[in-house]
Amino acid sequence: MSLGIILVKDEDFQVKDFKDTIELVYNSTYQEDIGNVCYGNKDKCVDVDEVCKEGFVDTTKVGEYKISYTYKYKDKSLTKEQIVKVIDNVKPVIEVEDSSLKACPKEKDLNFKVKAYDEYDGDLTDQVIETINDDKVTFKVSDKSGNVYEVTKDINYSDTGAPKIALKGDATVYVVVNGTYKEQGAEATDDCDGDISSKIEISGKVDTSTVGTYKITYKVKDSSNNSKSVTRTVKVYQKNNSSNNNNTSKVIYLTFDDGPGPYTNQLLDILKKYNVKATFFVTNQGITKGYDDVILRAYKEGHTIGLHSMTHNYSIYRSSETYFEDLYAIQEKVKRITGHTSTIIRFPGGSSNTVSRSYDNGTKIMSKLTKEVEAKGFKYFDWNVSSGDAGQTTSSKQVYKNIINSLGSKSSYVVLQHDIKKYSVDAVEDVIIYGLANGYTFKPLTMDSPTAHHHLNN
């Protein structure tokens, strides 16, 4: 850089305050600096006539730019060159995600989550250098202009999280008395130790010879002594004994409408397995035709054969006469098959149905029929537990949940299901096991059973 007066002898130009080199930070504003030039000597120096410039400066890009200034006085001229340096003097930035600084004890392969960015060069993440020294890590990065940023962080070598442990199989297991309890075990993993299933300790015993509820506990510790446990409940239950009159405080009446059908024999096999008796409100419609042998089997095995409808056509609600014509027809069919005159009935749609309004011409037929059937020696049953298999769900698991979630403080529960629907039949075994394991007795409806009547809506 030249300061002061520079004499150009052959042209007699005098130059003052001209800077050979100028530095600018990128993205700053460039302002020309042409110095102070005149023509003459120190005693008499007049302003030049014209200054011409060649070259340009782009402050958005780092680099050196050459600018030429030509000073003119009449036929005399002087050219001076100036170097403008656009520089980047801003350090890059490093960001470290603190959660990545947490590491398991003795862990060697650390995966730090780091980002580096420079205002001029952009993303520099892949250029970050990591240096680990005991429990500290230093991150360092340089941009293309040589600006360096460095930061040191503490590594948190610790394991305070508990392992994860999960049961194999169900959380509640049901075993019939004198049956076999099969231990299914559990699985455990730890963020630092990996699979630690082999370290699981199991405590608790199951006495399958004695009815009761048992707890099996599974506990595991990781290498940092963090522990976690889970518990399995094992319920040992007695087979159903519907003749036990001493156990009448909690009774479930399983009832099945609209059958029999292709799944009724499957249902009867399940009921036989657990010595459970149920009630079948039979019909003679559609697919139920041709299953007389199934009705006979159910009757011989001690189940109640109730009357639902011969046709299951709601037009039977046109009058008392049309209703009883249908009822007596199904009663006669059951008697022909079983030799027994059944007087236990369930109205199609239940006594609370509203579909009868479309047929009874405003006579409130259900109010009449509920009285007339009893006057004629019949006993009708609605239900107080709906399985939801009549259109709300087609899931066996949901049917099961709907039933057991409806059990509570009542002394008796009349459950509505349909044995013409396989998904509903598939839920029955789990319902029975749950009921027996939780102190319920299963019984068929009889003329002496407590009724479950709906509010009339006709």
C-alpha positions in Angstrom: 0.0 0.0 0.0 1.3 3.4 -1.0 0.5 6.5 1.1 1.6 10.1 0.8 2.8 11.8 -2.4 4.0 9.7 -5.3 5.7 11.7 -8.1 5.4 10.5 -11.6 8.2 12.4 -13.2 7.6 11.9 -16.9 3.9 12.8 -16.6 4.0 15.2 -13.7 1.0 13.5 -11.9 0.9 13.5 -8.2 -0.9 10.7 -6.4 -2.0 10.8 -2.8 -4.0 8.4 -0.5 -4.3 5.7 -3.3 -4.5 2.2 -1.8 -2.9 -0.6 -3.8 -4.9 -3.2 -1.8 -8.3 -3.1 -0.2 -10.0 -5.9 1.9 -13.8 -6.4 2.1 -15.9 -8.9 4.0 -18.1 -10.8 1.6 -21.6 -9.5 1.3 -20.5 -6.1 2.4 -20.9 -2.9 0.4 -18.1 -2.1 -2.0 -17.3 1.6 -2.3 -14.7 2.9 -4.8 -11.5 4.4 -3.4 -9.7 6.2 -6.2 -7.3 8.2 -4.0 -6.4 11.9 -4.6 -4.7 12.6 -7.9 -3.8 15.9 -9.5 -1.5 17.1 -12.3 1.4 19.4 -11.6 4.0 19.9 -8.9 3.8 20.5 -5.3 3.5 24.2 -5.8 0.8 24.0 -8.3 -1.3 20.9 -8.9 -4.6 21.0 -10.7 -7.4 18.5 -10.7 -7.4 15.9 -13.4 -10.0 16.1 -16.1 -11.3 12.5 -16.0 -10.9 9.2 -14.2 -11.7 6.0 -16.1 -12.2 2.6 -14.4 -11.9 -0.9 -15.6 -12.8 -4.1 -13.7 -15.6 -5.1 -11.2 -15.9 -6.4 -7.7 -18.5 -9.1 -6.7 -18.7 -9.0 -2.9 -20.9 -12.2 -2.8 -17.9 -14.3 -3.9 -14.6 -14.6 -2.1 -11.5 -13.8 -4.2 -9.2 -11.1 -5.6 -10.4 -8.5 -8.1 -8.1 -6.2 -10.1 -9.4 -2.6 -10.7 -7.5 -0.2 -13.1 -7.9 3.6 -12.7 -6.7 5.9 -15.5 -6.4 9.5 -14.6 -6.4 12.0 -17.5 -5.3 15.6 -17.8 -5.5 17.0 -21.4 -3.3 14.7 -23.4 -1.5 13.3 -20.3 -2.6 10.1 -18.5 -1.6 7.9 -15.6 -2.9 4.3 -14.9 -2.9 2.8 -11.4 -3.9 -0.8 -10.5 -5.8 -1.7 -7.3 -6.4 -5.2 -5.8 -9.7 -5.7 -4.0 -9.7 -8.8 -1.8 -13.2 -10.1 -0.8 -12.6 -12.3 2.3 -14.5 -14.7 4.6 -13.5 -14.1 8.2 -16.6 -15.6 9.8 -16.1 -18.9 11.7 -18.4 -21.9 10.9 -20.8 -23.2 13.5 -21.1 -26.7 15.1 -24.3 -28.0 16.6 -24.3 -31.1 18.8 -27.4 -32.9 19.8 -27.0 -33.4 23.6 -28.9 -36.7 23.7 -26.2 -38.2 21.4 -23.6 -37.4 24.1 -25.1 -40.1 26.3 -23.3 -43.4 26.0 -23.4 -46.7 27.7 -20.5 -47.6 30.0 -17.5 -49.0 28.1 -19.2 -48.3 24.8 -16.7 -47.8 22.0 -18.7 -47.1 18.9 -20.2 -43.7 19.7 -22.6 -42.1 17.3 -22.6 -38.4 17.9 -25.2 -36.4 16.1 -23.3 -33.3 14.8 -24.1 -30.7 12.3 -21.7 -28.1 11.0 -22.6 -25.1 8.8 -20.7 -22.1 7.4 -22.4 -19.0 6.1 -20.3 -19.0 3.0 -19.4 -22.6 2.3 -22.7 -24.1 3.5 -22.9 -27.6 5.0 -19.6 -28.8 6.5 -20.9 -31.7 8.5 -18.9 -34.3 6.7 -15.7 -32.3 7.5 -16.1 -32.3 11.2 -13.2 -34.0 13.1 -14.0 -35.8 16.3 -11.3 -36.3 19.0 -12.2 -38.3 22.1 -10.2 -38.0 25.3 -11.5 -40.0 28.3 -15.0 -38.6 29.0 -14.7 -35.6 26.6 -15.1 -35.2 22.9 -13.8 -32.3 20.8 -15.4 -31.3 17.5 -13.4 -29.2 15.0 -14.2 -27.9 11.6 -12.5 -25.5 9.1 -14.0 -23.6 6.2 -12.3 -23.0 2.9 -11.0 -19.7 4.1 -9.2 -21.3 7.0 -11.7 -20.1 9.7 -11.7 -22.7 12.5 -14.4 -23.5 15.0 -13.9 -25.9 17.9 -16.0 -27.1 20.7 -15.5 -29.6 23.5 -18.4 -31.5 25.1 -18.7 -33.9 28.1 -19.6 -37.5 27.3 -22.2 -38.9 29.7 -21.2 -42.5 30.2 -24.1 -43.8 32.2 -26.9 -46.4 32.1 -29.9 -45.3 34.2 -32.7 -46.8 32.0 -34.4 -49.9 33.1 -34.4 -52.9 30.8 -37.5 -53.9 28.8 -39.2 -57.1 29.7 -42.3 -58.7 28.1 -44.2 -61.9 28.7 -44.3 -64.7 26.2 -47.9 -65.6 25.9 -50.9 -64.1 27.7 -50.7 -62.0 30.9 -53.5 -64.1 32.3 -53.5 -67.9 31.9 -56.4 -70.2 32.8 -55.8 -73.8 33.9 -58.5 -76.3 34.8 -58.0 -77.9 38.2 -55.5 -80.9 38.0 -54.5 -79.6 34.5 -51.0 -78.7 33.5 -49.5 -75.3 33.7 -46.9 -74.7 31.0 -44.4 -72.0 31.7 -44.0 -69.7 28.7 -41.3 -67.4 30.1 -40.5 -63.9 29.1 -38.0 -61.9 27.0 -35.8 -59.0 28.1 -33.6 -56.4 26.3 -31.5 -53.5 27.5 -30.4 -50.5 25.6 -26.8 -51.1 26.7 -26.6 -54.8 27.2 -28.8 -56.0 24.4 -30.6 -59.3 24.9 -30.6 -60.2 28.6 -33.4 -62.8 28.5 -31.0 -65.4 30.1 -30.8 -63.2 33.2 -34.5 -63.3 33.9 -35.3 -64.7 37.4 -38.7 -66.3 37.8 -40.5 -66.5 41.2 -43.8 -67.9 42.3 -45.6 -71.3 42.0 -48.8 -72.6 40.6 -50.7 -75.4 42.4 -52.9 -76.8 39.7 -54.5 -79.1 42.3 -56.1 -76.2 44.1 -58.6 -73.7 42.7 -57.2 -70.2 43.1 -55.3 -67.2 41.6 -51.5 -67.4 41.4 -48.9 -64.9 40.5 -45.6 -65.6 38.6 -43.1 -62.8 38.7 -40.3 -62.3 36.1 -37.5 -60.0 37.1 -34.3 -59.0 35.3 -31.3 -56.7 36.0 -28.9 -55.2 33.5 -25.1 -54.8 34.1 -25.7 -51.4 35.7 -28.1 -53.0 38.2 -31.3 -51.4 36.8 -34.2 -53.8 37.2 -37.6 -54.4 35.7 -40.3 -57.0 36.4 -43.6 -58.2 35.0 -46.2 -60.5 36.5 -48.4 -63.2 35.0 -51.6 -64.2 36.6 -52.5 -67.9 36.6 -56.1 -68.8 37.5 -56.8 -72.4 38.3 -60.5 -73.1 37.9 -63.0 -75.9 38.5 -65.1 -77.3 35.6 -68.6 -76.0 35.5 -71.1 -77.5 37.9 -74.5 -76.1 37.0 -76.2 -78.4 39.6 -74.3 -76.8 42.4 -77.1 -74.7 44.0 -74.7 -73.2 46.5 -73.0 -71.2 43.8 -75.9 -69.1 42.5 -74.7 -65.6 43.3 -72.9 -65.3 39.9 -74.6 -67.1 37.1 -74.1 -66.7 33.3 -76.8 -67.9 30.9 -75.4 -68.4 27.5 -78.2 -68.1 24.9 -78.0 -68.5 21.1 -80.6 -67.2 18.6 -81.5 -68.0 15.0 -80.0 -71.5 14.9 -79.2 -74.3 14.6 -76.7 -74.0 11.8 -73.4 -75.3 10.4 -71.4 -74.2 13.5 -73.8 -75.5 16.2 -72.1 -78.9 16.5 -68.8 -77.1 17.0 -70.4 -75.1 19.8 -71.9 -78.2 21.4 -68.4 -79.7 21.4 -67.0 -76.7 23.3 -69.9 -76.7 25.8 -69.4 -80.4 26.4 -65.7 -80.0 27.0 -66.4 -77.6 30.0 -69.7 -79.2 31.1 -71.6 -76.0 30.3 -75.2 -76.1 29.5 -76.7 -73.3 27.3 -80.0 -72.3 25.8 -80.8 -72.4 22.1 -83.7 -70.3 20.8 -84.3 -72.2 17.5 -85.9 -71.2 14.2 -86.9 -73.0 11.0 -85.6 -70.4 8.5 -83.0 -70.5 5.7 -79.9 -72.3 6.6 -81.4 -73.6 9.9 -83.5 -76.1 8.0 -82.1 -79.6 7.9 -80.5 -79.5 11.4 -83.1 -81.5 13.3 -80.4 -83.9 14.5 -78.4 -81.0 16.0 -81.5 -79.9 18.0 -81.9 -83.4 19.2 -78.2 -83.6 20.2 -78.4 -80.4 22.1 -81.5 -81.5 24.0 -80.1 -84.9 24.9 -76.9 -83.2 26.2 -78.9 -81.2 28.7 -79.3 -77.9 26.9 -82.5 -75.9 26.9 -84.3 -75.8 23.6 -86.2 -72.5 23.5 -88.6 -71.2 20.9 -87.6 -68.2 18.8 -89.7 -68.2 15.6 -90.7 -70.6 12.9 -90.1 -68.1 10.1 -88.3 -65.2 11.8 -90.4 -62.9 9.5 -91.4 -59.8 11.4 -94.8 -59.9 9.7 -95.7 -62.3 12.5 -96.3 -59.1 14.5 -99.4 -58.1 12.4 -101.6 -59.5 15.2 -101.7 -61.9 18.1 -103.1 -64.6 15.8 -100.3 -64.4 13.4 -97.7 -64.4 16.2 -99.1 -67.4 18.0 -99.5 -69.3 14.7 -95.8 -68.9 14.2 -95.0 -69.7 17.8 -97.0 -72.9 18.0 -95.5 -74.0 14.7 -91.9 -73.9 16.1 -93.1 -75.4 19.4 -94.6 -78.3 17.5 -91.4 -78.9 15.5 -89.3 -79.0 18.7 -91.7 -81.4 20.3 -91.6 -83.6 17.3 -87.8 -83.7 17.5 -87.3 -83.9 21.2 -90.6 -85.2 22.6 -90.6 -82.1 24.9 -93.0 -79.3 24.9 -90.9 -76.2 25.3 -92.5 -73.1 26.8 -89.4 -70.9 27.0 -89.4 -68.2 24.3 -87.6 -65.2 23.0 -89.3 -62.7 20.7 -87.7 -62.0 17.4 -85.9 -58.7 18.0 -86.6 -59.0 21.7 -89.5 -57.5 23.6 -88.0 -54.1 23.1 -88.1 -54.3 19.3 -89.5 -51.4 17.3 -89.8 -53.2 14.0 -93.2 -54.5 15.1 -94.6 -50.9 14.7 -94.3 -51.4 10.9 -96.8 -54.3 11.0 -99.2 -53.9 14.0 -101.3 -50.9 12.6 -100.7 -49.0 15.9 -102.0 -51.7 18.2 -98.9 -51.8 20.3 -98.6 -55.5 19.7 -95.6 -56.1 22.0 -97.5 -54.7 25.0 -100.2 -57.2 24.3 -98.0 -60.2 23.5 -95.8 -59.9 26.6 -98.9 -60.4 28.6 -100.6 -63.0 26.4 -97.6 -65.4 26.2 -97.4 -65.5 30.0 -101.2 -66.1 30.2 -100.8 -69.0 27.8 -98.0 -70.6 30.0 -94.9 -69.3 28.2 -92.0 -67.5 29.8 -90.1 -65.0 27.7 -86.5 -64.0 28.1 -84.6 -61.0 26.7 -81.0 -60.4 27.5 -78.8 -58.1 29.6 -75.5 -58.8 27.9 -75.1 -58.3 24.1 -72.2 -59.9 22.4 -72.4 -57.4 19.5 -72.5 -60.2 17.0 -75.8 -59.0 15.5 -74.1 -56.3 13.3 -71.8 -54.4 15.6 -68.7 -56.6 15.1 -67.4 -59.6 13.2 -64.4 -60.1 15.4 -64.2 -63.0 17.8 -61.9 -61.0 20.1 -64.4 -58.2 20.2 -67.3 -60.5 20.9 -65.3 -61.9 23.9 -64.5 -58.4 25.1 -68.1 -57.2 24.8 -69.3 -60.1 27.0 -66.7 -60.1 29.7 -66.7 -56.3 30.0 -70.5 -56.4 30.6 -70.0 -58.7 33.7 -70.2 -56.8 37.0 -72.2 -56.7 40.2 -75.4 -58.4 39.0 -76.3 -61.9 40.2 -77.2 -63.2 36.8 -76.4 -62.4 33.2 -78.3 -63.5 30.1 -75.9 -63.3 27.1 -77.2 -62.9 23.6 -75.2 -64.6 20.8 -76.0 -66.3 17.5 -74.7 -69.8 16.7 -75.1 -69.2 12.9 -72.1 -66.9 13.1 -68.8 -68.7 13.3 -66.9 -65.7 14.8 -69.3 -65.6 17.7 -69.0 -69.4 18.3 -65.2 -69.0 18.2 -65.4 -66.7 21.2 -67.4 -69.0 23.4 -64.5 -71.1 24.8 -62.6 -68.0 26.0 -65.8 -66.7 27.6 -66.4 -69.9 29.5 -62.8 -70.1 30.7 -62.9 -66.5 31.9 -66.3 -67.1 33.6 -65.2 -70.2 35.4 -61.9 -68.7 36.5 -63.7 -65.7 37.9 -66.2 -67.6 40.0 -69.2 -67.8 37.6 -71.5 -70.8 37.1 -73.0 -71.4 33.7 -76.6 -72.6 33.6 -79.3 -73.2 31.0 -82.5 -71.1 31.2 -85.5 -72.8 32.9 -89.0 -71.8 33.8 -87.5 -71.0 37.3 -84.7 -68.8 36.0 -84.7 -65.1 36.7 -86.0 -63.1 33.8 -84.2 -60.5 31.8 -86.9 -58.2 30.4 -86.4 -55.1 28.3 -88.4 -51.9 28.4 -91.2 -52.1 25.8 -90.7 -49.6 22.9 -93.8 -50.2 20.8 
